[in-house]
Amino acid sequence: MKKIFLISFLSVFILLGAGCSSSNDWTGFYYPDINNMGDESTWIIQPGLESLDACRTWAKLTVIKRGDRSPDYECGYKCKYNEDLGLSVCKETKQ
């Protein structure tokens, strides 16, 4: 299945130690329906997560809590909203 990534990458290189960061630089992006990702009103965005593992845990708990049938998520590192582009731009994203 082709995924649509609405989060842009600033860098293709992985930052060493980014997954171990404890500076709350991770943001979780939860999409309840992978087949309808264009509906931004359904997205859940959770900033301020401590690490990649914390983001993944948040996403998995959100799936369990909501019970969505075909969800997806991304974890973004050092994300900032870009007004001109109308979307969040992250240095790195992972699943």
N, CA, C and O atoms as a Tinker XYZ file with bonds, in Angstrom:
   380  protein
     1  N      0.841000   -1.176000    0.000000    73     2
     2  CA     0.000000    0.000000    0.000000    64     1     3
     3  C      0.888000    1.242000    0.000000    63     2     4     5
     4  O      1.845000    1.352000    0.767000    81     3
     5  N      0.545000    2.147000   -0.864000    73     3     6
     6  CA     1.326000    3.370000   -0.974000    64     5     7
     7  C      0.933000    4.316000    0.148000    63     6     8     9
     8  O     -0.246000    4.618000    0.333000    81     7
     9  N      1.900000    4.770000    0.878000    73     7    10
    10  CA     1.628000    5.683000    1.983000    64     9    11
    11  C      1.780000    7.119000    1.517000    63    10    12    13
    12  O      2.608000    7.427000    0.659000    81    11
    13  N      0.992000    7.968000    2.079000    73    11    14
    14  CA     1.090000    9.389000    1.801000    64    13    15
    15  C      1.723000   10.045000    3.012000    63    14    16    17
    16  O      1.159000   10.038000    4.107000    81    15
    17  N      2.873000   10.597000    2.809000    73    15    18
    18  CA     3.535000   11.279000    3.919000    64    17    19
    19  C      3.374000   12.775000    3.752000    63    18    20    21
    20  O      3.849000   13.361000    2.780000    81    19
    21  N      2.701000   13.385000    4.708000    73    19    22
    22  CA     2.473000   14.814000    4.665000    64    21    23
    23  C      3.501000   15.567000    5.503000    63    22    24    25
    24  O      3.487000   16.795000    5.589000    81    23
    25  N      4.384000   14.800000    6.109000    73    23    26
    26  CA     5.446000   15.388000    6.904000    64    25    27
    27  C      6.703000   15.413000    6.042000    63    26    28    29
    28  O      7.129000   14.374000    5.537000    81    27
    29  N      7.294000   16.579000    5.873000    73    27    30
    30  CA     8.485000   16.712000    5.036000    64    29    31
    31  C      9.740000   16.449000    5.858000    63    30    32    33
    32  O      9.798000   16.725000    7.056000    81    31
    33  N     10.742000   15.906000    5.170000    73    31    34
    34  CA    12.026000   15.666000    5.810000    64    33    35
    35  C     12.953000   16.831000    5.510000    63    34    36    37
    36  O     13.062000   17.254000    4.359000    81    35
    37  N     13.619000   17.351000    6.520000    73    35    38
    38  CA    14.656000   18.347000    6.304000    64    37    39
    39  C     15.994000   17.672000    6.059000    63    38    40    41
    40  O     16.885000   18.233000    5.422000    81    39
    41  N     16.117000   16.461000    6.576000    73    39    42
    42  CA    17.383000   15.754000    6.451000    64    41    43
    43  C     17.116000   14.285000    6.218000    63    42    44    45
    44  O     16.192000   13.721000    6.804000    81    43
    45  N     17.924000   13.648000    5.359000    73    43    46
    46  CA    17.773000   12.214000    5.137000    64    45    47
    47  C     18.697000   11.420000    6.046000    63    46    48    49
    48  O     18.627000   10.192000    6.080000    81    47
    49  N     19.540000   12.091000    6.763000    73    47    50
    50  CA    20.459000   11.418000    7.670000    64    49    51
    51  C     19.862000   11.319000    9.061000    63    50    52    53
    52  O     19.239000   12.265000    9.543000    81    51
    53  N     20.046000   10.207000    9.690000    73    51    54
    54  CA    19.546000    9.998000   11.048000    64    53    55
    55  C     20.509000   10.645000   12.028000    63    54    56    57
    56  O     21.721000   10.441000   11.961000    81    55
    57  N     19.948000   11.423000   12.933000    73    55    58
    58  CA    20.770000   12.079000   13.942000    64    57    59
    59  C     21.150000   11.064000   15.011000    63    58    60    61
    60  O     20.292000   10.365000   15.550000    81    59
    61  N     22.415000   10.992000   15.307000    73    59    62
    62  CA    22.868000   10.046000   16.330000    64    61    63
    63  C     22.300000   10.431000   17.681000    63    62    64    65
    64  O     22.377000   11.581000   18.113000    81    63
    65  N     21.734000    9.443000   18.325000    73    63    66
    66  CA    21.193000    9.663000   19.662000    64    65    67
    67  C     19.823000   10.304000   19.688000    63    66    68    69
    68  O     19.293000   10.553000   20.771000    81    67
    69  N     19.234000   10.578000   18.552000    73    67    70
    70  CA    17.928000   11.238000   18.545000    64    69    71
    71  C     16.886000   10.400000   19.267000    63    70    72    73
    72  O     16.016000   10.951000   19.941000    81    71
    73  N     16.954000    9.099000   19.141000    73    71    74
    74  CA    16.000000    8.223000   19.807000    64    73    75
    75  C     16.144000    8.208000   21.304000    63    74    76    77
    76  O     15.242000    7.754000   22.008000    81    75
    77  N     17.252000    8.690000   21.807000    73    75    78
    78  CA    17.507000    8.704000   23.243000    64    77    79
    79  C     17.277000   10.086000   23.845000    63    78    80    81
    80  O     17.484000   10.287000   25.042000    81    79
    81  N     16.858000   11.019000   23.031000    73    79    82
    82  CA    16.678000   12.384000   23.498000    64    81    83
    83  C     15.628000   12.427000   24.602000    63    82    84    85
    84  O     14.610000   11.738000   24.536000    81    83
    85  N     15.887000   13.236000   25.602000    73    83    86
    86  CA    14.907000   13.413000   26.664000    64    85    87
    87  C     14.471000   14.868000   26.729000    63    86    88    89
    88  O     14.059000   15.348000   27.785000    81    87
    89  N     14.559000   15.566000   25.616000    73    87    90
    90  CA    14.246000   16.990000   25.604000    64    89    91
    91  C     12.854000   17.294000   25.061000    63    90    92    93
    92  O     12.570000   18.430000   24.680000    81    91
    93  N     11.986000   16.284000   25.024000    73    91    94
    94  CA    10.599000   16.462000   24.578000    64    93    95
    95  C     10.509000   16.999000   23.156000    63    94    96    97
    96  O      9.632000   17.808000   22.850000    81    95
    97  N     11.405000   16.556000   22.293000    73    95    98
    98  CA    11.464000   17.022000   20.912000    64    97    99
    99  C     10.709000   16.137000   19.931000    63    98   100   101
   100  O     10.783000   16.372000   18.725000    81    99
   101  N      9.993000   15.141000   20.400000    73    99   102
   102  CA     9.261000   14.238000   19.512000    64   101   103
   103  C      7.785000   14.598000   19.482000    63   102   104   105
   104  O      7.205000   14.986000   20.497000    81   103
   105  N      7.186000   14.464000   18.304000    73   103   106
   106  CA     5.763000   14.723000   18.123000    64   105   107
   107  C      5.129000   13.497000   17.473000    63   106   108   109
   108  O      5.658000   12.950000   16.506000    81   107
   109  N      4.000000   13.077000   18.013000    73   107   110
   110  CA     3.273000   11.954000   17.444000    64   109   111
   111  C      2.169000   12.448000   16.518000    63   110   112   113
   112  O      1.442000   13.387000   16.843000    81   111
   113  N      2.055000   11.807000   15.367000    73   111   114
   114  CA     1.005000   12.104000   14.392000    64   113   115
   115  C      0.201000   10.819000   14.198000    63   114   116   117
   116  O      0.732000    9.821000   13.711000    81   115
   117  N     -1.056000   10.842000   14.570000    73   115   118
   118  CA    -1.921000    9.671000   14.500000    64   117   119
   119  C     -2.996000    9.905000   13.453000    63   118   120   121
   120  O     -3.689000   10.923000   13.466000    81   119
   121  N     -3.123000    8.938000   12.540000    73   119   122
   122  CA    -4.107000    9.013000   11.468000    64   121   123
   123  C     -5.091000    7.855000   11.648000    63   122   124   125
   124  O     -4.707000    6.702000   11.454000    81   123
   125  N     -6.347000    8.127000   12.012000    73   123   126
   126  CA    -7.311000    7.064000   12.295000    64   125   127
   127  C     -7.643000    6.159000   11.116000    63   126   128   129
   128  O     -7.997000    4.995000   11.303000    81   127
   129  N     -7.529000    6.695000    9.892000    73   127   130
   130  CA    -7.884000    5.900000    8.714000    64   129   131
   131  C     -6.857000    6.137000    7.619000    63   130   132   133
   132  O     -6.872000    7.178000    6.963000    81   131
   133  N     -5.964000    5.170000    7.419000    73   131   134
   134  CA    -4.902000    5.283000    6.416000    64   133   135
   135  C     -5.471000    5.526000    5.028000    63   134   136   137
   136  O     -4.797000    6.110000    4.180000    81   135
   137  N     -6.705000    5.086000    4.781000    73   135   138
   138  CA    -7.335000    5.248000    3.473000    64   137   139
   139  C     -7.991000    6.611000    3.284000    63   138   140   141
   140  O     -8.474000    6.926000    2.197000    81   139
   141  N     -8.008000    7.420000    4.344000    73   139   142
   142  CA    -8.614000    8.745000    4.278000    64   141   143
   143  C     -7.731000    9.767000    4.992000    63   142   144   145
   144  O     -8.215000   10.555000    5.804000    81   143
   145  N     -6.448000    9.747000    4.688000    73   143   146
   146  CA    -5.518000   10.639000    5.368000    64   145   147
   147  C     -5.705000   12.102000    4.983000    63   146   148   149
   148  O     -5.181000   12.988000    5.657000    81   147
   149  N     -6.437000   12.364000    3.920000    73   147   150
   150  CA    -6.670000   13.738000    3.502000    64   149   151
   151  C     -7.580000   14.514000    4.438000    63   150   152   153
   152  O     -7.636000   15.742000    4.374000    81   151
   153  N     -8.290000   13.811000    5.304000    73   151   154
   154  CA    -9.194000   14.459000    6.255000    64   153   155
   155  C     -8.417000   14.852000    7.505000    63   154   156   157
   156  O     -8.369000   14.107000    8.484000    81   155
   157  N     -7.816000   16.025000    7.456000    73   155   158
   158  CA    -6.968000   16.491000    8.561000    64   157   159
   159  C     -7.739000   16.680000    9.861000    63   158   160   161
   160  O     -7.144000   16.691000   10.938000    81   159
   161  N     -9.052000   16.827000    9.771000    73   159   162
   162  CA    -9.842000   17.039000   10.983000    64   161   163
   163  C     -9.851000   15.814000   11.889000    63   162   164   165
   164  O    -10.214000   15.919000   13.061000    81   163
   165  N     -9.459000   14.661000   11.371000    73   163   166
   166  CA    -9.455000   13.438000   12.173000    64   165   167
   167  C     -8.084000   13.147000   12.794000    63   166   168   169
   168  O     -7.965000   12.269000   13.649000    81   167
   169  N     -7.075000   13.863000   12.378000    73   167   170
   170  CA    -5.720000   13.601000   12.879000    64   169   171
   171  C     -5.609000   13.977000   14.350000    63   170   172   173
   172  O     -6.291000   14.881000   14.832000    81   171
   173  N     -4.746000   13.272000   15.041000    73   171   174
   174  CA    -4.410000   13.620000   16.421000    64   173   175
   175  C     -2.906000   13.889000   16.430000    63   174   176   177
   176  O     -2.113000   13.057000   15.989000    81   175
   177  N     -2.533000   15.044000   16.929000    73   175   178
   178  CA    -1.119000   15.415000   16.984000    64   177   179
   179  C     -0.748000   15.618000   18.446000    63   178   180   181
   180  O     -1.384000   16.397000   19.156000    81   179
   181  N      0.292000   14.908000   18.889000    73   179   182
   182  CA     0.723000   14.968000   20.283000    64   181   183
   183  C      2.173000   15.441000   20.354000    63   182   184   185
   184  O      3.090000   14.641000   20.172000    81   183
   185  N      2.392000   16.731000   20.616000    73   183   186
   186  CA     3.768000   17.227000   20.770000    64   185   187
   187  C      4.305000   16.941000   22.168000    63   186   188   189
   188  O      3.561000   16.517000   23.053000    81   187
   189  N      5.593000   17.174000   22.358000    73   187   190
   190  CA     6.200000   17.113000   23.682000    64   189   191
   191  C      6.525000   15.732000   24.203000    63   190   192   193
   192  O      6.625000   15.540000   25.415000    81   191
   193  N      6.691000   14.765000   23.318000    73   191   194
   194  CA     7.046000   13.412000   23.758000    64   193   195
   195  C      8.555000   13.317000   23.962000    63   194   196   197
   196  O      9.329000   13.933000   23.230000    81   195
   197  N      8.960000   12.543000   24.955000    73   195   198
   198  CA    10.364000   12.498000   25.386000    64   197   199
   199  C     11.298000   11.765000   24.437000    63   198   200   201
   200  O     12.482000   12.090000   24.355000    81   199
   201  N     10.772000   10.778000   23.720000    73   199   202
   202  CA    11.658000    9.943000   22.909000    64   201   203
   203  C     10.862000    9.257000   21.805000    63   202   204   205
   204  O      9.632000    9.306000   21.782000    81   203
   205  N     11.577000    8.624000   20.902000    73   203   206
   206  CA    10.921000    7.842000   19.865000    64   205   207
   207  C     10.103000    6.721000   20.489000    63   206   208   209
   208  O      8.979000    6.465000   20.057000    81   207
   209  N     10.641000    6.053000   21.489000    73   207   210
   210  CA     9.905000    4.985000   22.170000    64   209   211
   211  C      8.629000    5.515000   22.832000    63   210   212   213
   212  O      7.591000    4.854000   22.793000    81   211
   213  N      8.703000    6.699000   23.437000    73   211   214
   214  CA     7.516000    7.296000   24.058000    64   213   215
   215  C      6.464000    7.612000   23.006000    63   214   216   217
   216  O      5.269000    7.456000   23.257000    81   215
   217  N      6.892000    8.050000   21.843000    73   215   218
   218  CA     5.964000    8.336000   20.747000    64   217   219
   219  C      5.295000    7.055000   20.264000    63   218   220   221
   220  O      4.081000    7.021000   20.063000    81   219
   221  N      6.079000    6.013000   20.081000    73   219   222
   222  CA     5.521000    4.733000   19.633000    64   221   223
   223  C      4.519000    4.186000   20.655000    63   222   224   225
   224  O      3.467000    3.666000   20.280000    81   223
   225  N      4.840000    4.301000   21.921000    73   223   226
   226  CA     3.934000    3.844000   22.976000    64   225   227
   227  C      2.642000    4.646000   22.945000    63   226   228   229
   228  O      1.555000    4.077000   23.044000    81   227
   229  N      2.754000    5.965000   22.808000    73   227   230
   230  CA     1.571000    6.825000   22.711000    64   229   231
   231  C      0.688000    6.388000   21.542000    63   230   232   233
   232  O     -0.531000    6.283000   21.682000    81   231
   233  N      1.307000    6.136000   20.392000    73   231   234
   234  CA     0.547000    5.741000   19.198000    64   233   235
   235  C     -0.157000    4.404000   19.417000    63   234   236   237
   236  O     -1.328000    4.259000   19.066000    81   235
   237  N      0.539000    3.435000   19.988000    73   235   238
   238  CA    -0.061000    2.114000   20.215000    64   237   239
   239  C     -1.210000    2.189000   21.221000    63   238   240   241
   240  O     -2.229000    1.519000   21.058000    81   239
   241  N     -1.041000    3.003000   22.256000    73   239   242
   242  CA    -2.115000    3.177000   23.236000    64   241   243
   243  C     -3.316000    3.892000   22.618000    63   242   244   245
   244  O     -4.461000    3.606000   22.968000    81   243
   245  N     -3.054000    4.815000   21.704000    73   243   246
   246  CA    -4.132000    5.523000   21.021000    64   245   247
   247  C     -4.930000    4.562000   20.146000    63   246   248   249
   248  O     -6.157000    4.652000   20.084000    81   247
   249  N     -4.248000    3.651000   19.476000    73   247   250
   250  CA    -4.932000    2.631000   18.669000    64   249   251
   251  C     -5.837000    1.789000   19.558000    63   250   252   253
   252  O     -6.999000    1.560000   19.224000    81   251
   253  N     -5.313000    1.331000   20.682000    73   251   254
   254  CA    -6.087000    0.495000   21.605000    64   253   255
   255  C     -7.280000    1.264000   22.160000    63   254   256   257
   256  O     -8.397000    0.749000   22.201000    81   255
   257  N     -7.035000    2.491000   22.581000    73   255   258
   258  CA    -8.084000    3.313000   23.193000    64   257   259
   259  C     -9.212000    3.616000   22.208000    63   258   260   261
   260  O    -10.386000    3.557000   22.573000    81   259
   261  N     -8.864000    3.938000   20.969000    73   259   262
   262  CA    -9.865000    4.346000   19.984000    64   261   263
   263  C    -10.470000    3.175000   19.217000    63   262   264   265
   264  O    -11.635000    3.230000   18.823000    81   263
   265  N     -9.700000    2.126000   19.004000    73   263   266
   266  CA   -10.206000    0.970000   18.279000    64   265   267
   267  C    -10.405000    1.204000   16.789000    63   266   268   269
   268  O    -11.246000    0.552000   16.171000    81   267
   269  N     -9.651000    2.118000   16.208000    73   267   270
   270  CA    -9.770000    2.386000   14.771000    64   269   271
   271  C     -9.359000    1.160000   13.966000    63   270   272   273
   272  O     -8.467000    0.416000   14.374000    81   271
   273  N    -10.008000    0.948000   12.823000    73   271   274
   274  CA    -9.787000   -0.266000   12.027000    64   273   275
   275  C     -8.528000   -0.230000   11.171000    63   274   276   277
   276  O     -7.866000   -1.255000   11.009000    81   275
   277  N     -8.189000    0.922000   10.626000    73   275   278
   278  CA    -7.010000    0.981000    9.758000    64   277   279
   279  C     -6.183000    2.240000   10.035000    63   278   280   281
   280  O     -6.033000    3.096000    9.164000    81   279
   281  N     -5.650000    2.341000   11.252000    73   279   282
   282  CA    -4.884000    3.527000   11.627000    64   281   283
   283  C     -3.429000    3.456000   11.145000    63   282   284   285
   284  O     -2.941000    2.410000   10.716000    81   283
   285  N     -2.772000    4.587000   11.232000    73   283   286
   286  CA    -1.340000    4.675000   10.978000    64   285   287
   287  C     -0.807000    5.818000   11.838000    63   286   288   289
   288  O     -1.575000    6.630000   12.354000    81   287
   289  N      0.495000    5.869000   11.982000    73   287   290
   290  CA     1.094000    6.941000   12.768000    64   289   291
   291  C      2.503000    7.223000   12.270000    63   290   292   293
   292  O      3.113000    6.426000   11.558000    81   291
   293  N      2.994000    8.383000   12.673000    73   291   294
   294  CA     4.385000    8.751000   12.450000    64   293   295
   295  C      4.876000    9.445000   13.700000    63   294   296   297
   296  O      4.095000   10.030000   14.449000    81   295
   297  N      6.174000    9.375000   13.919000    73   295   298
   298  CA     6.807000   10.105000   15.001000    64   297   299
   299  C      7.806000   11.073000   14.371000    63   298   300   301
   300  O      8.690000   10.662000   13.620000    81   299
   301  N      7.661000   12.348000   14.678000    73   299   302
   302  CA     8.537000   13.361000   14.107000    64   301   303
   303  C      9.466000   13.934000   15.154000    63   302   304   305
   304  O      9.072000   14.161000   16.298000    81   303
   305  N     10.708000   14.168000   14.750000    73   303   306
   306  CA    11.726000   14.736000   15.639000    64   305   307
   307  C     11.962000   16.195000   15.268000    63   306   308   309
   308  O     12.230000   16.521000   14.111000    81   307
   309  N     11.860000   17.062000   16.262000    73   307   310
   310  CA    12.059000   18.504000   16.097000    64   309   311
   311  C     11.190000   19.060000   14.971000    63   310   312   313
   312  O     11.690000   19.565000   13.966000    81   311
   313  N      9.884000   18.952000   15.169000    73   311   314
   314  CA     8.915000   19.424000   14.175000    64   313   315
   315  C      8.528000   20.874000   14.451000    63   314   316   317
   316  O      8.441000   21.308000   15.600000    81   315
   317  N      8.302000   21.597000   13.381000    73   315   318
   318  CA     7.805000   22.968000   13.468000    64   317   319
   319  C      6.763000   23.148000   12.378000    63   318   320   321
   320  O      6.908000   22.630000   11.271000    81   319
   321  N      5.724000   23.881000   12.700000    73   319   322
   322  CA     4.682000   24.144000   11.713000    64   321   323
   323  C      5.160000   25.236000   10.764000    63   322   324   325
   324  O      5.609000   26.297000   11.198000    81   323
   325  N      5.060000   24.966000    9.466000    73   323   326
   326  CA     5.451000   25.913000    8.438000    64   325   327
   327  C      4.187000   26.545000    7.858000    63   326   328   329
   328  O      3.416000   25.884000    7.163000    81   327
   329  N      3.983000   27.819000    8.146000    73   327   330
   330  CA     2.786000   28.533000    7.690000    64   329   331
   331  C      2.671000   28.535000    6.170000    63   330   332   333
   332  O      1.583000   28.334000    5.631000    81   331
   333  N      3.790000   28.761000    5.473000    73   331   334
   334  CA     3.764000   28.838000    4.016000    64   333   335
   335  C      3.347000   27.517000    3.379000    63   334   336   337
   336  O      2.597000   27.501000    2.403000    81   335
   337  N      3.833000   26.416000    3.929000    73   335   338
   338  CA     3.510000   25.096000    3.392000    64   337   339
   339  C      2.184000   24.558000    3.924000    63   338   340   341
   340  O      1.547000   23.714000    3.294000    81   339
   341  N      1.776000   25.058000    5.094000    73   339   342
   342  CA     0.542000   24.588000    5.704000    64   341   343
   343  C      0.663000   23.200000    6.302000    63   342   344   345
   344  O     -0.323000   22.466000    6.371000    81   343
   345  N      1.880000   22.826000    6.743000    73   343   346
   346  CA     2.086000   21.520000    7.361000    64   345   347
   347  C      3.295000   21.554000    8.275000    63   346   348   349
   348  O      4.092000   22.492000    8.249000    81   347
   349  N      3.414000   20.518000    9.077000    73   347   350
   350  CA     4.553000   20.406000    9.978000    64   349   351
   351  C      5.757000   19.876000    9.221000    63   350   352   353
   352  O      5.650000   18.958000    8.408000    81   351
   353  N      6.891000   20.466000    9.503000    73   351   354
   354  CA     8.148000   20.040000    8.894000    64   353   355
   355  C      9.034000   19.526000   10.027000    63   354   356   357
   356  O      9.271000   20.226000   11.012000    81   355
   357  N      9.516000   18.302000    9.875000    73   355   358
   358  CA    10.330000   17.657000   10.902000    64   357   359
   359  C     11.718000   17.374000   10.368000    63   358   360   361
   360  O     11.900000   17.146000    9.172000    81   359
   361  N     12.707000   17.388000   11.270000    73   359   362
   362  CA    14.054000   17.011000   10.858000    64   361   363
   363  C     14.104000   15.546000   10.480000    63   362   364   365
   364  O     14.905000   15.142000    9.636000    81   363
   365  N     13.249000   14.747000   11.103000    73   363   366
   366  CA    13.265000   13.302000   10.892000    64   365   367
   367  C     11.898000   12.741000   11.257000    63   366   368   369
   368  O     11.262000   13.222000   12.195000    81   367
   369  N     11.445000   11.739000   10.533000    73   367   370
   370  CA    10.233000   11.022000   10.930000    64   369   371
   371  C     10.509000    9.523000   10.887000    63   370   372   373
   372  O     11.266000    9.030000   10.051000    81   371
   373  N      9.878000    8.829000   11.800000    73   371   374
   374  CA     9.991000    7.369000   11.894000    64   373   375
   375  C      8.642000    6.799000   12.277000    63   374   376   377
   376  O      7.744000    7.503000   12.738000    81   375
   377  N      8.534000    5.506000   12.069000    73   375   378
   378  CA     7.318000    4.834000   12.490000    64   377   379
   379  C      7.641000    3.864000   13.604000    63   378   380
   380  O      6.747000    3.186000   14.110000    81   379
